[in-house]
């Protein structure tokens, strides 16, 4: 009887160990925007492909709309290992001490996605991601959202129309200088707080890709939108470095493949989503959409050009020059 009891205990322990061995590796993927934005859809795509490629060995749980952490908290949570994966906007790395990422905040530094991708998908982008590793962060990919436009409750046709306006921005010294260059008053604020701030008049306007403006219903509390396309908003998909390097090699390789596929998908749908969101804003009838003339857009470029000179030392003049070489941008020729 005693032998049977011991044997039964050994069998139970064996099955328990087997069950533990077969339990999927859970990856919590947190982000602050809506599930139906380009980033939200790409995150779900990655989750699905990760499950398929790892054959269930890894389970990616996606938490949208700041369900786990607000954007001010998520980076610390990643570094502590409370969450394994994030896709923060590139402006988030400046406060972390990796100021090079604020190069993406410089106004009009990219004319289109082709110029942008020469940076994010080339050696400059790879070198920038590598700078995160001393912070305990592994950079996996860049995902597009789109180019930002200004919104407010009054018409915006010239830089002077933004003078004195309180405009919400992400935490970025470059973005602060950008807003000051057109006479605005920069207001750093968490993304999750923007709608209410616009609704109550705490801020007068903001800058966003259209998909963010639309999915967060900001167009319902902003009467005017001008398609300035003055700045880029993108994300870096990042993971806790210790966690990532501790994964089984086969699983990590399969997740890398899933991430490559998700990145292609994310960048493909970004423009499509923004185009659809713009149509949604127009059809709502709540916001007047204005497309600036070539001359009006040039006026915004000229007004913002000094930002490149004033903030060059913050991100590194050599880095800026290497980007200019790829994009052909020259703030001194505007």
C-alpha positions in Angstrom: 0.0 0.0 0.0 2.8 2.3 0.9 4.6 1.6 -2.4 1.4 2.3 -4.3 1.1 5.7 -2.5 4.6 6.6 -3.3 4.2 5.5 -6.9 1.0 7.5 -7.2 2.8 10.5 -5.8 5.6 10.2 -8.3 3.2 9.9 -11.2 1.3 13.0 -10.0 4.6 14.9 -9.7 5.7 13.8 -13.1 2.4 14.9 -14.7 2.7 18.2 -12.8 6.2 18.8 -14.2 5.0 17.9 -17.7 2.1 20.3 -17.4 4.4 23.1 -16.3 6.8 22.3 -19.2 3.9 22.5 -21.6 2.4 25.7 -20.2 2.8 28.5 -22.8 5.2 31.4 -22.3 3.0 34.4 -21.6 4.0 37.7 -23.1 2.0 40.7 -22.0 2.0 43.3 -24.8 0.7 46.7 -23.5 -0.1 49.8 -25.5 -2.0 53.0 -25.0 -4.0 53.5 -28.2 -7.3 51.9 -29.4 -7.4 48.4 -30.7 -8.6 49.6 -34.1 -5.6 51.8 -34.8 -2.7 50.7 -36.9 -0.7 49.8 -33.8 -3.6 48.0 -32.3 -4.2 45.9 -35.3 -0.5 45.1 -35.8 -0.3 44.0 -32.2 -3.2 41.6 -32.7 -1.6 40.3 -35.9 1.7 39.7 -34.0 -0.2 37.8 -31.3 -1.9 35.6 -33.8 1.3 34.8 -35.8 3.3 34.2 -32.6 0.8 31.5 -31.5 0.8 29.9 -35.0 4.6 29.9 -35.5 5.4 28.7 -31.9 2.6 26.2 -32.1 1.2 27.5 -28.8 4.5 27.6 -27.0 4.1 31.4 -26.7 0.9 33.3 -25.9 0.9 37.0 -26.5 -1.7 38.9 -24.5 -2.4 42.3 -26.0 -3.7 45.1 -23.7 -4.9 48.2 -25.6 -6.1 51.6 -24.4 -3.9 51.8 -21.3 -5.7 48.8 -19.9 -2.6 47.8 -17.9 -0.5 51.0 -17.7 -0.8 54.7 -18.7 1.8 55.9 -21.0 3.8 57.6 -18.2 4.0 54.2 -16.4 4.6 51.6 -19.0 8.3 52.1 -19.6 9.1 51.5 -15.9 6.8 48.5 -15.9 8.8 47.0 -18.8 12.2 47.6 -17.2 10.9 46.0 -14.0 9.6 43.0 -16.0 5.9 43.6 -14.9 5.1 43.7 -18.7 7.2 42.0 -21.3 6.5 44.0 -24.5 5.5 47.6 -25.5 5.2 49.7 -28.6 5.7 53.2 -27.3 6.0 56.3 -29.5 9.6 57.3 -30.3 9.3 60.4 -28.2 9.2 58.2 -25.1 12.9 57.4 -25.3 14.1 61.0 -24.7 13.0 61.1 -21.1 14.6 57.7 -20.7 18.0 59.2 -21.6 18.2 58.0 -25.2 17.7 61.4 -26.8 18.7 60.2 -30.3 15.1 59.0 -30.8 13.9 62.6 -30.7 15.3 63.1 -34.2 12.0 61.6 -35.4 10.2 64.6 -33.8 12.0 67.2 -35.9 9.4 68.9 -38.1 9.3 68.1 -41.8 12.5 65.9 -41.6 10.7 63.3 -43.8 8.7 64.2 -46.8 7.1 60.7 -47.2 7.3 57.1 -45.9 9.9 56.2 -48.5 12.4 58.6 -46.9 11.4 57.5 -43.5 11.9 53.8 -44.2 15.4 54.5 -45.4 16.1 55.4 -41.8 13.9 53.0 -39.8 14.7 50.0 -42.0 18.4 50.8 -42.5 21.6 50.9 -40.4 20.7 54.2 -38.8 17.5 52.8 -37.3 19.3 49.6 -36.2 22.0 51.6 -34.4 19.3 53.7 -32.6 17.6 50.5 -31.4 20.9 49.2 -30.1 21.2 52.2 -27.8 18.3 50.9 -25.8 20.1 47.8 -24.6 22.0 49.5 -21.7 18.6 50.4 -20.3 17.6 46.7 -20.2 15.5 47.1 -23.4 15.7 45.2 -26.6 14.4 47.0 -29.7 12.7 44.7 -32.2 11.2 46.9 -34.9 9.9 50.3 -35.9 6.1 50.5 -36.7 4.5 53.5 -38.5 1.5 55.3 -37.4 1.6 58.3 -39.8 2.3 62.0 -40.2 0.7 64.4 -37.8 -1.6 67.3 -38.4 -2.8 70.2 -36.3 -6.3 70.5 -34.9 -8.0 73.3 -32.9 -11.4 75.0 -32.5 -10.3 77.9 -34.8 -9.1 77.7 -38.4 -5.4 77.0 -39.0 -4.1 78.3 -42.3 -0.9 80.0 -41.2 1.6 79.5 -38.4 0.2 82.7 -36.8 -3.1 81.0 -36.3 -1.5 78.8 -33.6 -0.1 81.7 -31.7 -1.1 81.6 -28.0 -2.8 78.2 -28.4 -2.3 75.6 -25.8 -1.4 72.5 -27.8 -1.0 69.1 -26.3 2.2 67.2 -27.2 4.1 64.2 -26.0 7.0 64.7 -23.6 9.8 65.8 -26.0 12.0 68.8 -25.8 12.1 68.9 -29.6 8.3 69.0 -29.8 8.2 71.7 -27.2 10.5 73.8 -29.4 8.4 72.9 -32.5 5.2 74.4 -30.8 7.1 77.5 -29.7 8.4 78.0 -33.2 4.8 78.8 -34.3 3.9 80.8 -31.2 2.0 78.0 -29.5 2.1 77.0 -25.8 3.3 73.3 -25.5 1.3 71.2 -23.0 2.8 67.8 -22.2 -0.1 65.4 -21.4 -0.7 61.6 -21.3 -2.5 60.4 -24.4 -5.4 58.9 -22.4 -6.2 62.4 -21.0 -6.3 64.3 -24.3 -10.0 63.9 -25.2 -11.2 65.3 -21.9 -8.7 68.1 -21.9 -9.9 69.1 -25.4 -13.5 68.8 -24.3 -13.1 70.9 -21.2 -10.8 73.5 -22.8 -7.7 72.6 -20.7 -5.9 72.6 -24.1 -7.0 74.3 -27.3 -5.7 71.8 -29.8 -3.3 69.0 -30.6 -1.2 67.3 -33.2 -2.0 63.7 -34.3 -2.0 61.3 -37.2 -5.6 61.2 -38.3 -6.2 57.6 -37.1 -5.4 58.6 -33.5 -7.6 61.7 -33.8 -10.5 59.7 -35.2 -10.4 56.5 -33.0 -10.1 58.6 -29.8 -13.0 60.7 -31.0 -11.0 63.9 -30.7 -12.6 65.2 -33.9 -15.8 65.5 -31.9 -14.3 68.2 -29.8 -12.1 69.9 -32.4 -13.8 72.1 -35.0 -10.9 72.4 -37.4 -8.2 70.1 -38.7 -5.4 71.2 -41.1 -3.5 68.6 -43.0 0.0 70.0 -42.3 1.7 66.6 -42.1 4.4 68.4 -40.3 5.8 65.6 -38.1 6.0 61.8 -37.9 4.5 59.6 -35.2 5.9 56.1 -35.1 6.6 53.4 -32.5 9.4 51.1 -31.5 8.4 47.6 -30.5 10.5 46.8 -27.5 10.8 43.9 -25.1 12.4 43.4 -21.7 16.0 42.4 -22.7 16.5 39.8 -19.9 13.2 38.2 -20.7 13.9 38.1 -24.4 17.4 36.6 -24.0 16.1 34.0 -21.6 13.6 32.6 -24.1 14.4 29.2 -25.7 16.3 29.9 -29.0 13.7 28.2 -31.2 10.8 30.2 -29.6 12.8 33.5 -29.9 13.5 32.8 -33.6 9.8 32.1 -34.2 8.8 35.3 -32.5 11.4 37.2 -34.5 9.7 35.9 -37.7 6.3 36.8 -36.3 7.6 40.4 -35.6 9.0 40.8 -39.1 5.7 39.8 -40.6 3.8 42.1 -38.2 6.1 45.0 -39.1 5.3 44.6 -42.8 1.6 44.4 -42.0 1.8 47.4 -39.6 3.5 49.7 -42.1 1.3 48.5 -44.9 -2.0 49.4 -43.1 -0.8 52.6 -41.5 -1.5 54.9 -44.5 -4.7 53.0 -45.3 -6.0 53.5 -41.8 -5.2 57.2 -41.8 -7.0 57.6 -45.2 -10.1 55.8 -43.9 -10.0 57.8 -40.7 -9.8 61.1 -42.6 -12.9 60.1 -44.5 -14.6 59.3 -41.2 -13.7 62.7 -39.9 -15.1 64.4 -43.0 -18.3 62.4 -42.9 -18.9 63.1 -39.3 -19.6 66.8 -40.1 -18.1 67.8 -36.8 -14.7 69.0 -38.1 -13.8 71.2 -41.0 -10.8 69.7 -42.8 -8.4 72.1 -44.6 -5.7 71.2 -47.0 -3.0 73.9 -47.1 -1.8 75.2 -50.4 1.9 74.6 -51.4 2.7 78.2 -50.3 0.9 77.8 -47.0 2.7 74.5 -46.3 6.0 76.2 -47.1 5.2 78.9 -44.6 4.9 76.2 -41.9 8.2 74.6 -43.0 10.0 78.0 -42.8 8.5 78.8 -39.4 9.7 75.5 -38.0 13.1 75.3 -39.6 14.9 77.0 -36.7 13.9 73.9 -34.5 16.5 71.9 -36.5 19.2 74.4 -35.6 18.3 75.0 -32.0 17.8 71.3 -31.1 20.6 69.7 -33.1 22.9 69.3 -30.1 20.2 67.5 -28.2 20.0 64.6 -30.5 23.5 64.9 -32.0 24.5 66.9 -35.1 26.2 63.8 -36.7 23.0 61.9 -36.4 20.9 64.7 -38.0 23.4 65.0 -40.8 23.3 61.3 -41.5 19.5 61.5 -41.7 19.6 64.6 -43.9 22.0 62.8 -46.2 19.4 60.0 -46.7 16.3 62.3 -47.0 17.8 65.4 -48.7 16.3 67.8 -46.2 18.2 71.0 -45.5 16.7 73.4 -43.0 19.1 76.1 -44.1 17.6 76.2 -47.6 14.0 76.9 -46.7 
